[in-house]
């Protein structure tokens, strides 16, 4: 899981995972509350890594800082 936070309290988390049926999904949520969740099917884990790189670039451009998600 990758995580970003901004000084005003906003956050954004994103991860690539597989569901029980083998479908590759990108799950992302962010904002000021954890209520906003987006789940998007993607074709392969490699495509998901490209999407995460784009998300990271966009978050950094919008003033977010990389944050340790603390997930084990």
N, C-alpha and C positions, 0 to 999 in steps of 0.2 A: 504494500500500500504506500502510495506517495501522499504527502500532506503539505499544505501551504497555509500560512496565516498572515494576516495583515494587522497593522497596529490598531486599526479601528474595531477589531474583534471578528472580522470576517474570516472564514476559513474555507478550504476546499480539499476534499479527499478524493482520490481516484485509485482504482485497482482493476486489474485484469484477472479474471478467474474463469473456471469452467463450472457449469451447473451439473446436476446429476445425470443429465442426458448427453453430456459431452459438448454442449453448445458453449462457445467462448463468449464471455460477456465482459463489457466494461461497466463498472458500477462507480458512479460519482455522486457526491453530495457536497453541498456547500451553502454559503450565505451567512446569516447571523444565527440561525437555528438549524438543527440537524433534520428538519422536516423535508427539505428539498432533496429528493433522491432521484437519480436518473440511471436507468439500466438500458444499455444498448447492446444488441447482439453484433458481434464482429466476425469476420471470416476466419481469422487465425491469430494466435498469440503474437506473431511477428507484426501483424497490422496493429494490434493493440499497443505494442511497444512504441510504434511510430506515433500513435494517437497520444500516448502518455507524454512523449517528448514534446509534441505540439502544445499540449495542455501546460506542461511545465514552462515552456517558453512564454506562453500567454500569461500565466499567473505571475511570473517574474516581471513581465512588462507592465502589469497592472498593480505593482507595488507589494505583491505577496513575497514572503520569505519562506524558504524551504524549512519544514518543521518535521521533527521526528514524531511519527504517528503513535509510537509506543505499542504497536501491535506485535504480539509474539506468535 
